[in-house]
Amino acid sequence: MLDIAILGLLMDRDHHGYEIRTQLRDRLGVWANVSFGSIYPALARLERFGCVEAVVAESSRVSPLSTGSLSGERASLRSLRATPGLGRRGRKVYRITEKGREEFVTLLSDPATLDDSKNFSLRMALAKYLTPSLRVGLLERRRADLVARLAEVRAGAHNEQLDSYARSVMEHAAKGVELDLAWIDNLLSTERSNQQTFAREAK
């Protein structure tokens, strides 16, 4: 799943490792505490497979502006030192390759790996890169998983061996799945409409 997230971020623009870590948390919201110990091996693996390439940024260090005063020059220098990505490590940025773009779309739309809500949330956050048809397929697979999950939870809630507290938890879980299903149904309605529009425009 980390590979999908990294490739998705690189679809927009080149990033260095620190930016990728920040974007995973702030933009995709799926890894609050992802470490460089996970990110850099993933980047190395993607580079080895030809999905990304490491490049040198054209302007990796910005010269401090002349302020006309010693205190101003010092403040400018401190700002540069404190800014992530402007030091030696920041010179190395990663760019997605054409093979990486193709692999990203394949991974993003593959229903075989759609196995939990966190995985699905990541895919939906990057779904703008899929065609309406592929988005519909993604949503339909998730809907089927939720319908099966709801049946399991409702069956569990009717277990006579449960006490009132455990039953309350199961009923709460069922309501959560029902809300997810309503959300999916709304998205599906929109995407099917988009799919029809896309088909008409393609004629």
PyRosetta script that sets phi, psi and omega in degrees:
from pyrosetta import init, pose_from_sequence

init()
pose = pose_from_sequence("MLDIAILGLLMDRDHHGYEIRTQLRDRLGVWANVSFGSIYPALARLERFGCVEAVVAESSRVSPLSTGSLSGERASLRSLRATPGLGRRGRKVYRITEKGREEFVTLLSDPATLDDSKNFSLRMALAKYLTPSLRVGLLERRRADLVARLAEVRAGAHNEQLDSYARSVMEHAAKGVELDLAWIDNLLSTERSNQQTFAREAK")
pose.set_psi(1, -31.9)
pose.set_omega(1, 178.2)
pose.set_phi(2, -63.1)
pose.set_psi(2, -36.7)
pose.set_omega(2, 178.4)
pose.set_phi(3, -60.7)
pose.set_psi(3, -43.5)
pose.set_omega(3, 179.2)
pose.set_phi(4, -60.8)
pose.set_psi(4, -44.9)
pose.set_omega(4, -178.0)
pose.set_phi(5, -63.1)
pose.set_psi(5, -45.1)
pose.set_omega(5, -179.0)
pose.set_phi(6, -64.9)
pose.set_psi(6, -46.5)
pose.set_omega(6, 179.5)
pose.set_phi(7, -62.9)
pose.set_psi(7, -37.5)
pose.set_omega(7, 178.7)
pose.set_phi(8, -63.3)
pose.set_psi(8, -40.9)
pose.set_omega(8, 177.6)
pose.set_phi(9, -66.0)
pose.set_psi(9, -37.9)
pose.set_omega(9, -178.7)
pose.set_phi(10, -75.5)
pose.set_psi(10, -13.1)
pose.set_omega(10, 175.7)
pose.set_phi(11, -64.5)
pose.set_psi(11, -31.1)
pose.set_omega(11, -179.4)
pose.set_phi(12, -78.5)
pose.set_psi(12, -49.5)
pose.set_omega(12, -178.9)
pose.set_phi(13, -166.6)
pose.set_psi(13, 170.5)
pose.set_omega(13, 178.0)
pose.set_phi(14, -67.9)
pose.set_psi(14, 147.5)
pose.set_omega(14, 178.8)
pose.set_phi(15, -140.1)
pose.set_psi(15, 150.7)
pose.set_omega(15, 166.9)
pose.set_phi(16, -97.8)
pose.set_psi(16, 173.0)
pose.set_omega(16, -171.4)
pose.set_phi(17, -56.3)
pose.set_psi(17, -42.2)
pose.set_omega(17, -178.6)
pose.set_phi(18, -63.8)
pose.set_psi(18, -41.7)
pose.set_omega(18, 179.5)
pose.set_phi(19, -63.9)
pose.set_psi(19, -39.4)
pose.set_omega(19, 179.3)
pose.set_phi(20, -61.9)
pose.set_psi(20, -44.2)
pose.set_omega(20, 179.6)
pose.set_phi(21, -61.1)
pose.set_psi(21, -43.4)
pose.set_omega(21, -179.8)
pose.set_phi(22, -65.5)
pose.set_psi(22, -43.4)
pose.set_omega(22, -178.4)
pose.set_phi(23, -67.8)
pose.set_psi(23, -34.0)
pose.set_omega(23, 176.7)
pose.set_phi(24, -58.5)
pose.set_psi(24, -37.5)
pose.set_omega(24, -178.9)
pose.set_phi(25, -82.9)
pose.set_psi(25, -48.7)
pose.set_omega(25, -169.8)
pose.set_phi(26, -84.7)
pose.set_psi(26, -32.0)
pose.set_omega(26, -177.3)
pose.set_phi(27, -99.1)
pose.set_psi(27, -46.4)
pose.set_omega(27, -177.9)
pose.set_phi(28, -90.7)
pose.set_psi(28, -26.1)
pose.set_omega(28, 174.3)
pose.set_phi(29, 64.1)
pose.set_psi(29, 29.2)
pose.set_omega(29, -176.4)
pose.set_phi(30, -110.6)
pose.set_psi(30, -19.9)
pose.set_omega(30, 179.8)
pose.set_phi(31, -132.1)
pose.set_psi(31, 98.8)
pose.set_omega(31, -178.8)
pose.set_phi(32, -73.0)
pose.set_psi(32, -31.9)
pose.set_omega(32, -174.2)
pose.set_phi(33, -125.6)
pose.set_psi(33, 31.9)
pose.set_omega(33, 179.5)
pose.set_phi(34, -63.9)
pose.set_psi(34, 138.2)
pose.set_omega(34, -175.0)
pose.set_phi(35, -103.4)
pose.set_psi(35, 161.2)
pose.set_omega(35, 174.8)
pose.set_phi(36, -64.7)
pose.set_psi(36, -24.5)
pose.set_omega(36, 177.2)
pose.set_phi(37, -64.9)
pose.set_psi(37, -18.0)
pose.set_omega(37, 175.0)
pose.set_phi(38, -98.8)
pose.set_psi(38, -38.5)
pose.set_omega(38, -174.0)
pose.set_phi(39, -68.9)
pose.set_psi(39, -49.1)
pose.set_omega(39, -174.5)
pose.set_phi(40, -67.7)
pose.set_psi(40, -38.7)
pose.set_omega(40, 173.1)
pose.set_phi(41, -62.1)
pose.set_psi(41, -37.4)
pose.set_omega(41, 178.3)
pose.set_phi(42, -65.1)
pose.set_psi(42, -41.8)
pose.set_omega(42, 177.6)
pose.set_phi(43, -64.1)
pose.set_psi(43, -41.3)
pose.set_omega(43, 178.6)
pose.set_phi(44, -63.0)
pose.set_psi(44, -40.0)
pose.set_omega(44, 179.2)
pose.set_phi(45, -65.7)
pose.set_psi(45, -44.9)
pose.set_omega(45, 179.2)
pose.set_phi(46, -64.6)
pose.set_psi(46, -35.4)
pose.set_omega(46, 177.6)
pose.set_phi(47, -67.8)
pose.set_psi(47, -39.5)
pose.set_omega(47, 179.5)
pose.set_phi(48, -63.7)
pose.set_psi(48, -34.5)
pose.set_omega(48, 179.5)
pose.set_phi(49, -83.4)
pose.set_psi(49, -3.0)
pose.set_omega(49, 178.7)
pose.set_phi(50, 82.3)
pose.set_psi(50, 15.5)
pose.set_omega(50, -178.9)
pose.set_phi(51, -87.6)
pose.set_psi(51, -26.9)
pose.set_omega(51, 175.4)
pose.set_phi(52, -134.8)
pose.set_psi(52, 161.9)
pose.set_omega(52, 174.8)
pose.set_phi(53, -134.9)
pose.set_psi(53, 142.9)
pose.set_omega(53, 177.9)
pose.set_phi(54, -87.7)
pose.set_psi(54, 131.0)
pose.set_omega(54, -180.0)
pose.set_phi(55, -130.3)
pose.set_psi(55, 166.6)
pose.set_omega(55, 177.0)
pose.set_phi(56, -100.4)
pose.set_psi(56, 126.4)
pose.set_omega(56, 179.9)
pose.set_phi(57, -61.5)
pose.set_psi(57, 140.8)
pose.set_omega(57, -179.2)
pose.set_phi(58, -64.1)
pose.set_psi(58, -35.2)
pose.set_omega(58, 179.9)
pose.set_phi(59, -132.1)
pose.set_psi(59, 84.7)
pose.set_omega(59, -173.5)
pose.set_phi(60, -87.9)
pose.set_psi(60, -15.1)
pose.set_omega(60, 177.7)
pose.set_phi(61, -138.6)
pose.set_psi(61, 127.4)
pose.set_omega(61, -179.8)
pose.set_phi(62, -92.7)
pose.set_psi(62, 132.3)
pose.set_omega(62, 179.9)
pose.set_phi(63, -72.1)
pose.set_psi(63, 139.6)
pose.set_omega(63, 178.5)
pose.set_phi(64, -64.3)
pose.set_psi(64, 139.6)
pose.set_omega(64, 178.6)
pose.set_phi(65, -72.8)
pose.set_psi(65, 143.2)
pose.set_omega(65, 176.4)
pose.set_phi(66, -74.9)
pose.set_psi(66, 121.9)
pose.set_omega(66, -176.6)
pose.set_phi(67, -103.7)
pose.set_psi(67, -12.5)
pose.set_omega(67, 179.3)
pose.set_phi(68, 86.8)
pose.set_psi(68, 0.1)
pose.set_omega(68, 179.2)
pose.set_phi(69, -140.7)
pose.set_psi(69, 151.2)
pose.set_omega(69, -179.4)
pose.set_phi(70, -63.9)
pose.set_psi(70, -41.4)
pose.set_omega(70, -179.4)
pose.set_phi(71, -66.4)
pose.set_psi(71, -35.3)
pose.set_omega(71, 178.7)
pose.set_phi(72, -67.8)
pose.set_psi(72, -40.6)
pose.set_omega(72, 178.2)
pose.set_phi(73, -63.4)
pose.set_psi(73, -40.5)
pose.set_omega(73, 179.5)
pose.set_phi(74, -65.1)
pose.set_psi(74, -41.0)
pose.set_omega(74, 179.9)
pose.set_phi(75, -64.0)
pose.set_psi(75, -40.0)
pose.set_omega(75, 178.7)
pose.set_phi(76, -64.1)
pose.set_psi(76, -42.2)
pose.set_omega(76, 179.8)
pose.set_phi(77, -65.6)
pose.set_psi(77, -40.9)
pose.set_omega(77, 178.0)
pose.set_phi(78, -62.5)
pose.set_psi(78, -38.1)
pose.set_omega(78, 179.4)
pose.set_phi(79, -63.5)
pose.set_psi(79, -41.8)
pose.set_omega(79, 178.8)
pose.set_phi(80, -64.5)
pose.set_psi(80, -41.7)
pose.set_omega(80, -179.5)
pose.set_phi(81, -66.2)
pose.set_psi(81, -32.3)
pose.set_omega(81, -176.2)
pose.set_phi(82, -84.6)
pose.set_psi(82, -14.1)
pose.set_omega(82, -177.0)
pose.set_phi(83, -81.9)
pose.set_psi(83, 119.1)
pose.set_omega(83, -179.6)
pose.set_phi(84, -61.1)
pose.set_psi(84, 143.2)
pose.set_omega(84, 173.4)
pose.set_phi(85, 89.4)
pose.set_psi(85, -4.1)
pose.set_omega(85, -178.3)
pose.set_phi(86, -101.4)
pose.set_psi(86, 2.5)
pose.set_omega(86, 178.2)
pose.set_phi(87, -94.7)
pose.set_psi(87, -160.8)
pose.set_omega(87, -176.2)
pose.set_phi(88, -62.0)
pose.set_psi(88, -44.0)
pose.set_omega(88, -178.9)
pose.set_phi(89, -64.9)
pose.set_psi(89, -34.8)
pose.set_omega(89, -177.0)
pose.set_phi(90, -65.7)
pose.set_psi(90, -13.3)
pose.set_omega(90, -180.0)
pose.set_phi(91, -71.0)
pose.set_psi(91, -23.1)
pose.set_omega(91, -178.9)
pose.set_phi(92, -94.5)
pose.set_psi(92, 114.0)
pose.set_omega(92, 177.7)
pose.set_phi(93, -119.0)
pose.set_psi(93, 163.5)
pose.set_omega(93, -176.3)
pose.set_phi(94, -116.2)
pose.set_psi(94, 139.1)
pose.set_omega(94, -178.0)
pose.set_phi(95, -126.2)
pose.set_psi(95, 138.0)
pose.set_omega(95, 178.2)
pose.set_phi(96, -77.2)
pose.set_psi(96, 142.9)
pose.set_omega(96, 178.4)
pose.set_phi(97, -96.7)
pose.set_psi(97, 173.4)
pose.set_omega(97, 177.5)
pose.set_phi(98, -63.4)
pose.set_psi(98, -38.6)
pose.set_omega(98, 175.7)
pose.set_phi(99, -62.7)
pose.set_psi(99, -38.8)
pose.set_omega(99, 178.5)
pose.set_phi(100, -64.0)
pose.set_psi(100, -39.3)
pose.set_omega(100, 177.7)
pose.set_phi(101, -62.5)
pose.set_psi(101, -43.2)
pose.set_omega(101, 179.4)
pose.set_phi(102, -66.1)
pose.set_psi(102, -42.5)
pose.set_omega(102, 179.8)
pose.set_phi(103, -65.5)
pose.set_psi(103, -37.3)
pose.set_omega(103, 179.3)
pose.set_phi(104, -61.0)
pose.set_psi(104, -49.1)
pose.set_omega(104, 180.0)
pose.set_phi(105, -63.1)
pose.set_psi(105, -38.4)
pose.set_omega(105, 178.2)
pose.set_phi(106, -62.8)
pose.set_psi(106, -47.7)
pose.set_omega(106, -179.8)
pose.set_phi(107, -65.6)
pose.set_psi(107, -40.8)
pose.set_omega(107, -175.8)
pose.set_phi(108, -65.3)
pose.set_psi(108, -35.4)
pose.set_omega(108, -175.5)
pose.set_phi(109, -96.4)
pose.set_psi(109, -0.4)
pose.set_omega(109, -176.7)
pose.set_phi(110, -75.8)
pose.set_psi(110, 111.5)
pose.set_omega(110, -178.5)
pose.set_phi(111, -72.0)
pose.set_psi(111, -15.1)
pose.set_omega(111, -176.4)
pose.set_phi(112, -66.5)
pose.set_psi(112, -22.5)
pose.set_omega(112, -178.0)
pose.set_phi(113, -108.3)
pose.set_psi(113, 13.8)
pose.set_omega(113, 179.3)
pose.set_phi(114, -87.6)
pose.set_psi(114, 86.9)
pose.set_omega(114, -167.9)
pose.set_phi(115, -118.2)
pose.set_psi(115, -5.9)
pose.set_omega(115, 178.7)
pose.set_phi(116, -158.6)
pose.set_psi(116, 171.2)
pose.set_omega(116, -175.2)
pose.set_phi(117, -66.6)
pose.set_psi(117, -34.7)
pose.set_omega(117, 179.3)
pose.set_phi(118, -66.1)
pose.set_psi(118, -43.0)
pose.set_omega(118, 177.9)
pose.set_phi(119, -61.3)
pose.set_psi(119, -46.0)
pose.set_omega(119, -179.1)
pose.set_phi(120, -65.1)
pose.set_psi(120, -41.5)
pose.set_omega(120, -180.0)
pose.set_phi(121, -60.5)
pose.set_psi(121, -40.2)
pose.set_omega(121, 177.1)
pose.set_phi(122, -62.4)
pose.set_psi(122, -45.3)
pose.set_omega(122, -178.8)
pose.set_phi(123, -63.7)
pose.set_psi(123, -39.6)
pose.set_omega(123, 179.1)
pose.set_phi(124, -68.3)
pose.set_psi(124, -33.5)
pose.set_omega(124, 178.1)
pose.set_phi(125, -65.2)
pose.set_psi(125, -22.4)
pose.set_omega(125, -178.8)
pose.set_phi(126, -111.5)
pose.set_psi(126, 10.9)
pose.set_omega(126, -171.3)
pose.set_phi(127, -68.7)
pose.set_psi(127, -11.6)
pose.set_omega(127, 178.8)
pose.set_phi(128, -63.7)
pose.set_psi(128, -18.5)
pose.set_omega(128, -179.7)
pose.set_phi(129, -85.3)
pose.set_psi(129, -2.9)
pose.set_omega(129, 179.3)
pose.set_phi(130, -101.0)
pose.set_psi(130, 154.7)
pose.set_omega(130, 173.6)
pose.set_phi(131, -73.4)
pose.set_psi(131, 159.9)
pose.set_omega(131, 176.9)
pose.set_phi(132, -53.8)
pose.set_psi(132, -38.1)
pose.set_omega(132, -179.9)
pose.set_phi(133, -63.4)
pose.set_psi(133, -43.3)
pose.set_omega(133, 178.7)
pose.set_phi(134, -68.6)
pose.set_psi(134, -35.5)
pose.set_omega(134, 177.1)
pose.set_phi(135, -65.5)
pose.set_psi(135, -39.5)
pose.set_omega(135, 177.5)
pose.set_phi(136, -61.5)
pose.set_psi(136, -43.7)
pose.set_omega(136, 178.5)
pose.set_phi(137, -60.7)
pose.set_psi(137, -41.1)
pose.set_omega(137, 178.4)
pose.set_phi(138, -62.7)
pose.set_psi(138, -44.6)
pose.set_omega(138, -178.6)
pose.set_phi(139, -69.1)
pose.set_psi(139, -38.9)
pose.set_omega(139, 180.0)
pose.set_phi(140, -65.6)
pose.set_psi(140, -37.8)
pose.set_omega(140, 177.8)
pose.set_phi(141, -65.5)
pose.set_psi(141, -43.3)
pose.set_omega(141, 178.7)
pose.set_phi(142, -64.4)
pose.set_psi(142, -38.2)
pose.set_omega(142, 179.1)
pose.set_phi(143, -62.8)
pose.set_psi(143, -43.5)
pose.set_omega(143, 178.8)
pose.set_phi(144, -61.0)
pose.set_psi(144, -40.7)
pose.set_omega(144, 178.5)
pose.set_phi(145, -63.7)
pose.set_psi(145, -39.8)
pose.set_omega(145, -179.0)
pose.set_phi(146, -69.6)
pose.set_psi(146, -38.3)
pose.set_omega(146, 177.9)
pose.set_phi(147, -61.8)
pose.set_psi(147, -42.9)
pose.set_omega(147, 178.2)
pose.set_phi(148, -65.1)
pose.set_psi(148, -41.3)
pose.set_omega(148, 179.3)
pose.set_phi(149, -63.9)
pose.set_psi(149, -41.2)
pose.set_omega(149, -179.5)
pose.set_phi(150, -63.4)
pose.set_psi(150, -40.5)
pose.set_omega(150, 178.5)
pose.set_phi(151, -62.3)
pose.set_psi(151, -40.1)
pose.set_omega(151, 179.0)
pose.set_phi(152, -64.6)
pose.set_psi(152, -45.5)
pose.set_omega(152, -177.1)
pose.set_phi(153, -66.7)
pose.set_psi(153, -42.8)
pose.set_omega(153, 179.4)
pose.set_phi(154, -63.7)
pose.set_psi(154, -38.8)
pose.set_omega(154, 177.6)
pose.set_phi(155, -64.6)
pose.set_psi(155, -40.3)
pose.set_omega(155, 178.5)
pose.set_phi(156, -64.9)
pose.set_psi(156, -35.3)
pose.set_omega(156, -179.3)
pose.set_phi(157, -66.9)
pose.set_psi(157, -21.9)
pose.set_omega(157, 179.9)
pose.set_phi(158, -93.7)
pose.set_psi(158, 8.9)
pose.set_omega(158, 177.1)
pose.set_phi(159, -68.4)
pose.set_psi(159, 119.5)
pose.set_omega(159, -175.8)
pose.set_phi(160, -67.8)
pose.set_psi(160, -16.5)
pose.set_omega(160, -179.2)
pose.set_phi(161, -80.8)
pose.set_psi(161, -10.8)
pose.set_omega(161, -179.8)
pose.set_phi(162, -76.7)
pose.set_psi(162, 141.3)
pose.set_omega(162, 172.1)
pose.set_phi(163, -83.7)
pose.set_psi(163, 177.4)
pose.set_omega(163, -173.9)
pose.set_phi(164, -64.3)
pose.set_psi(164, -31.7)
pose.set_omega(164, -179.3)
pose.set_phi(165, -71.3)
pose.set_psi(165, -46.8)
pose.set_omega(165, 179.2)
pose.set_phi(166, -64.0)
pose.set_psi(166, -38.5)
pose.set_omega(166, 178.8)
pose.set_phi(167, -65.7)
pose.set_psi(167, -37.1)
pose.set_omega(167, 178.2)
pose.set_phi(168, -62.1)
pose.set_psi(168, -40.0)
pose.set_omega(168, 178.3)
pose.set_phi(169, -63.9)
pose.set_psi(169, -43.5)
pose.set_omega(169, 179.7)
pose.set_phi(170, -64.2)
pose.set_psi(170, -40.5)
pose.set_omega(170, 178.6)
pose.set_phi(171, -66.1)
pose.set_psi(171, -37.6)
pose.set_omega(171, 176.6)
pose.set_phi(172, -64.3)
pose.set_psi(172, -41.5)
pose.set_omega(172, 178.2)
pose.set_phi(173, -62.5)
pose.set_psi(173, -39.4)
pose.set_omega(173, 179.2)
pose.set_phi(174, -63.3)
pose.set_psi(174, -40.9)
pose.set_omega(174, 178.9)
pose.set_phi(175, -64.6)
pose.set_psi(175, -35.4)
pose.set_omega(175, 177.4)
pose.set_phi(176, -64.1)
pose.set_psi(176, -42.3)
pose.set_omega(176, 178.4)
pose.set_phi(177, -66.4)
pose.set_psi(177, -38.3)
pose.set_omega(177, 178.3)
pose.set_phi(178, -62.2)
pose.set_psi(178, -39.4)
pose.set_omega(178, 177.0)
pose.set_phi(179, -64.8)
pose.set_psi(179, -41.1)
pose.set_omega(179, 177.4)
pose.set_phi(180, -62.6)
pose.set_psi(180, -40.3)
pose.set_omega(180, 179.0)
pose.set_phi(181, -64.4)
pose.set_psi(181, -40.6)
pose.set_omega(181, 178.1)
pose.set_phi(182, -62.4)
pose.set_psi(182, -40.3)
pose.set_omega(182, 178.1)
pose.set_phi(183, -63.9)
pose.set_psi(183, -45.3)
pose.set_omega(183, 179.4)
pose.set_phi(184, -62.5)
pose.set_psi(184, -42.7)
pose.set_omega(184, -179.6)
pose.set_phi(185, -62.2)
pose.set_psi(185, -38.1)
pose.set_omega(185, 178.0)
pose.set_phi(186, -66.1)
pose.set_psi(186, -43.2)
pose.set_omega(186, 177.8)
pose.set_phi(187, -64.1)
pose.set_psi(187, -40.9)
pose.set_omega(187, 179.7)
pose.set_phi(188, -62.6)
pose.set_psi(188, -40.7)
pose.set_omega(188, 178.7)
pose.set_phi(189, -60.2)
pose.set_psi(189, -43.7)
pose.set_omega(189, 179.3)
pose.set_phi(190, -65.8)
pose.set_psi(190, -45.4)
pose.set_omega(190, -176.5)
pose.set_phi(191, -68.6)
pose.set_psi(191, -35.1)
pose.set_omega(191, 177.4)
pose.set_phi(192, -66.8)
pose.set_psi(192, -35.5)
pose.set_omega(192, 174.8)
pose.set_phi(193, -65.6)
pose.set_psi(193, -42.4)
pose.set_omega(193, 177.2)
pose.set_phi(194, -63.0)
pose.set_psi(194, -38.1)
pose.set_omega(194, -179.8)
pose.set_phi(195, -62.0)
pose.set_psi(195, -41.6)
pose.set_omega(195, 178.8)
pose.set_phi(196, -66.4)
pose.set_psi(196, -42.2)
pose.set_omega(196, 178.2)
pose.set_phi(197, -63.3)
pose.set_psi(197, -42.7)
pose.set_omega(197, 179.5)
pose.set_phi(198, -61.0)
pose.set_psi(198, -41.0)
pose.set_omega(198, -179.7)
pose.set_phi(199, -66.8)
pose.set_psi(199, -39.9)
pose.set_omega(199, 179.0)
pose.set_phi(200, -65.6)
pose.set_psi(200, -41.2)
pose.set_omega(200, -178.4)
pose.set_phi(201, -70.0)
pose.set_psi(201, -24.4)
pose.set_omega(201, -178.5)
pose.set_phi(202, -78.4)
pose.set_psi(202, -14.9)
pose.set_omega(202, -178.6)
pose.set_phi(203, -74.0)
pose.dump_pdb("model.pdb")
